[in-house]
């Protein structure tokens, strides 16, 4: 798939609008990508292309506070060890799974009818992180299989936020790093 443009990226992000989600991209400036990931999680950087992102809160929302735009807890020194590296095909499935109400495609009404469109949008989002140099990491625990199959129930996670459940993907390429995260809003 060819790299997306700003319009196709923005269109693909619409799959997360009905979820409690964050999608953001920042520059990759360090050899150790985890430094760039921390900067992105803390909102110290912004998208180098100035493309659309998704935030949990918008100004005017009840939960919005100027000093708390991202609900990620301050990660400890071992935060990177809490992530699991996954292949691109599993990353695509994860991006689809985190669009669902229970982060579980097996419980999603009409999933099989919507699946091709969701997968296409996931491929558009991942195309920004070009092959073969990109890598993908998640904090989610998955059902059976190697490689991980996120079309089985996501059975757990190692939360990075103040919420009991959050499942996400960190996409790392040579020049950019992205986070795709969904939260249990209960």
Secondary structure in CASP SS format (residue, H / E / C, confidence):
PFRMAT SS
TARGET T0000
AUTHOR 0000-0000-0000
METHOD secondary structure of the structure
MODEL  1
X C 1.00
X C 1.00
X C 1.00
X C 1.00
X C 1.00
X H 1.00
X H 1.00
X H 1.00
X H 1.00
X H 1.00
X H 1.00
X H 1.00
X H 1.00
X H 1.00
X H 1.00
X H 1.00
X C 1.00
X C 1.00
X C 1.00
X C 1.00
X E 1.00
X E 1.00
X E 1.00
X E 1.00
X E 1.00
X E 1.00
X E 1.00
X C 1.00
X C 1.00
X C 1.00
X C 1.00
X C 1.00
X H 1.00
X H 1.00
X H 1.00
X H 1.00
X H 1.00
X H 1.00
X H 1.00
X H 1.00
X H 1.00
X C 1.00
X C 1.00
X C 1.00
X C 1.00
X C 1.00
X C 1.00
X C 1.00
X C 1.00
X C 1.00
X C 1.00
X C 1.00
X C 1.00
X E 1.00
X C 1.00
X C 1.00
X C 1.00
X C 1.00
X C 1.00
X C 1.00
X C 1.00
X C 1.00
X C 1.00
X C 1.00
X C 1.00
X C 1.00
X C 1.00
X C 1.00
X C 1.00
X C 1.00
X C 1.00
X E 1.00
X C 1.00
X C 1.00
X C 1.00
X C 1.00
X C 1.00
X C 1.00
X H 1.00
X H 1.00
X H 1.00
X H 1.00
X C 1.00
X E 1.00
X E 1.00
X E 1.00
X C 1.00
X H 1.00
X H 1.00
X H 1.00
X H 1.00
X H 1.00
X H 1.00
X H 1.00
X H 1.00
X H 1.00
X H 1.00
X C 1.00
X C 1.00
X C 1.00
X C 1.00
X C 1.00
X C 1.00
X C 1.00
X H 1.00
X H 1.00
X H 1.00
X C 1.00
X C 1.00
X C 1.00
X H 1.00
X H 1.00
X H 1.00
X H 1.00
X H 1.00
X H 1.00
X H 1.00
X H 1.00
X H 1.00
X H 1.00
X H 1.00
X H 1.00
X H 1.00
X H 1.00
X H 1.00
X H 1.00
X H 1.00
X C 1.00
X C 1.00
X C 1.00
X C 1.00
X C 1.00
X C 1.00
X C 1.00
X E 1.00
X E 1.00
X E 1.00
X E 1.00
X C 1.00
X E 1.00
X E 1.00
X C 1.00
X C 1.00
X C 1.00
X C 1.00
X C 1.00
X C 1.00
X C 1.00
X C 1.00
X C 1.00
X C 1.00
X C 1.00
X C 1.00
X C 1.00
X C 1.00
X E 1.00
X E 1.00
X C 1.00
X C 1.00
X C 1.00
X E 1.00
X C 1.00
X C 1.00
X C 1.00
X C 1.00
X E 1.00
X E 1.00
X E 1.00
X E 1.00
X E 1.00
X E 1.00
X E 1.00
X C 1.00
X C 1.00
X C 1.00
X E 1.00
X E 1.00
X E 1.00
X E 1.00
X E 1.00
X E 1.00
X E 1.00
X E 1.00
X C 1.00
X C 1.00
X C 1.00
END
